Amino acid sequence: MKIPCFRKPLAIVISAACLLSSQAVFASSVRNVPVHAMFAKTSTVHLTLHNISDAVVELKVGDQVITIAAGKTISVNVPPGTRIVTNTATKLHPAGELVFEAASDFNNATVSIG
């Protein structure tokens, strides 16, 4: 079977366009991001703890006990998986209750405690 003469140049043009467009996709700016930056998890989680109550709150962050004055905030850097537990009872939380567990997804989050 003989192919009409106008189909050969059309096939060549389409083939060339496909080859060139695939290279253009790979040259996009998204490819310039380092691979480790796209999949990196933070080794520490930065949290701001905000005491929204009218009393002093004592928390156990990992193994460390911290005190936050009424209405004040405090910043902490903790490894993912660190548990924040009330060390003293508050209006909303009995002593020893889990308030928050740090995870990489919550980096730069503010945790309100009352």
HELIX and SHEET records of a PDB file:
HELIX    1   1 ARG A    7  PHE A   26  1                                  20    
HELIX    2   2 SER A   29  ASN A   32  5                                   4    
HELIX    3   3 VAL A   35  PHE A   39  1                                   5    
HELIX    4   4 SER A  104  PHE A  106  5                                   3    
SHEET    1   A 3 THR A  73  VAL A  78  0                                        
SHEET    2   A 3 VAL A  45  ASN A  51 -1                                        
SHEET    3   A 3 ALA A 109  ILE A 113  1                                        
SHEET    1   B 4 GLN A  64  ILE A  68  0                                        
SHEET    2   B 4 VAL A  57  VAL A  61 -1                                        
SHEET    3   B 4 ARG A  83  THR A  86 -1                                        
SHEET    4   B 4 LEU A  98  GLU A 101 -1                                        
END                                                                             
